[in-house]
Amino acid sequence: NEAVLSYNNFLDFDQTPVGTTDSINSIWYVSNSQNSYPYTWQVNSGQTSSLNTGPTSDVSGSGNYIYTEASEGSFGDETYLETACLSLTGLNNPNIDFQYHGYGAAMGNLYLEVYDNFQWNIIDSIIGQTHPSMTSAWTYKTIDLSNYSNKTIKVRFRATKGSSYTSDISLDEIFMYNLVSKHAGIAELESPSKGCALISQETISITVTNWGSDPMSSADISYWVDNGPVITESINISPAINFGESYTHSFSTTADLSIVGQNYSIGSSITLSGDTISGNDTMTFSVLNVVPLNAPYSNNFDHIALSLIHISEPTRPERI
C-alpha cells in the first residue's frame, strides 16, 4: 500500500545527477519492461551520446533533461518514467504540462498514461519523429486530466524504442498542477547571459508566465544577486496575458556584474495576489563573467583530433 503524495510539483531534472537511471526524486522514478534494459530513461546534460538524434541541450540551454538512450536494446523495447501514487482530492482542474523533443530518423513513440487503480490508460500519444534537427526548439504541451479529479492515480511516460539508435526521445520541465484562477511563475532570466565584459550596470530582464485561468495584468517581481539586497518592482501588463502566455520585464534598477571570472547567482521571484501555488514562484540562475583571452592569441589546431565535432557551449544563463 503505497504512500499517496501531493499532485502539485515541478520537475526540470536540474537537481538530479547526470546519468541517473532509477530514482529521480521523491515522486518520479524510472522502471523498465522485463527485457528492455539497458534501453532506459536517463538524465543528461548537453547533447546525447549519439549524433543525429536528441537535442543539443535542455529547454533552458544549460540544465538537465531526461532521454531514452537508444544505442542499446531492441526495436519495441519500453522504458517508463513513472510517479508514485498521487492524490487529486479536491482538485477540479488537474493538468500536466511538459516539454518534449523527438529528433531522429528511427524515432520511437511516446505515450502519456494514467493508472486509475485498475489499468493504465493512454491519455496522449506522440508518434515518431517530431523535430527536424538537434537544434530545434523544444515543444510545449499541456494535457487536461480533469477526468481524474478527486481520485488517486499514477502518471507515466512510456517510451518505445525505434528501429535504430536514432531514437533518443527527450523530456523536460514536467509540471503537474491544478488549474486555478490565479497562478504565475518565473520562466527565464532573459538577460544578461554568460559572456565577456559584463558591466557594473547590467539590466536584469526576467520572463514570467501566467498559469492561471484569469488574465494577468499586474504582479510584483523581484531579483537579487548573491546575498545582495532584494530589488522589487511592480509590473503592469497591457494587454493582460492569458493562460500559458509570457511577459518579460526589464528592471529599472541595474546590477553590478563587473568582476571578471565571477560566477553570479541571480535569484528571481514573483508575487501575484491570490496565487496559492508557490512551487514555481522562485528560480535561481547562474551567470558567469567570462575571463577573456589576452592578445595576441593564436591557434594552429594541431592539437585537435581529426573529424572532431564540437557543439558550441550554450550562452543561456544556467538554472541552479
C-alpha positions, 0 to 999 in steps of 0.5 A: 500500500503505497504512500499517496503524495501531493499532485502539485510539483515541478520537475526540470531534472536540474537537481538530479545527477547526470546519468541517473537511471532509477530514482529521480526524486521523491515522486518520479522514478524510472522502471523498465519492461522485463527485457528492455534494459539497458534501453532506459530513461536517463538524465543528461546534460548537453547533447546525447551520446549519439549524433543525429538524434536528441537535442543539443541541450535542455529547454533552458540551454544549460540544465538537465533533461531526461532521454531514452538512450537508444544505442542499446536494446531492441526495436519495441523495447519500453522504458517508463518514467513513472510517479508514485501514487498521487492524490487529486482530492479536491482538485477540479482542474488537474493538468500536466504540462511538459516539454518534449523533443523527438529528433531522429530518423528511427524515432520511437513513440511516446505515450502519456498514461494514467493508472486509475487503480485498475489499468493504465490508460493512454491519455496522449500519444506522440508518434515518431519523429517530431523535430527536424534537427538537434537544434530545434526548439523544444515543444510545449504541451499541456494535457487536461486530466480533469477526468481524474479529479478527486481520485488517486492515480499514477502518471507515466511516460512510456517510451518505445524504442525505434528501429535504430539508435536514432531514437533518443526521445527527450523530456523536460520541465514536467509540471503537474498542477491544478488549474486555478484562477490565479497562478504565475511563475518565473520562466527565464532570466532573459538577460544578461547571459554568460559572456565577456565584459559584463558591466557594473550596470547590467539590466536584469530582464526576467520572463514570467508566465501566467498559469492561471485561468484569469488574465494577468495584468499586474504582479510584483517581481523581484531579483537579487544577486548573491546575498545582495539586497532584494530589488522589487518592482511592480509590473503592469501588463497591457494587454493582460496575458492569458493562460500559458502566455509570457511577459518579460520585464526589464528592471529599472534598477541595474546590477553590478556584474563587473568582476571578471571570472565571477560566477553570479547567482541571480535569484528571481521571484514573483508575487501575484495576489491570490496565487496559492501555488508557490512551487514555481514562484522562485528560480535561481540562475547562474551567470558567469563573467567570462575571463577573456583571452589576452592578445595576441592569441593564436591557434594552429589546431594541431592539437585537435583530433581529426573529424572532431565535432564540437557543439558550441557551449550554450550562452543561456544563463544556467538554472541552479 
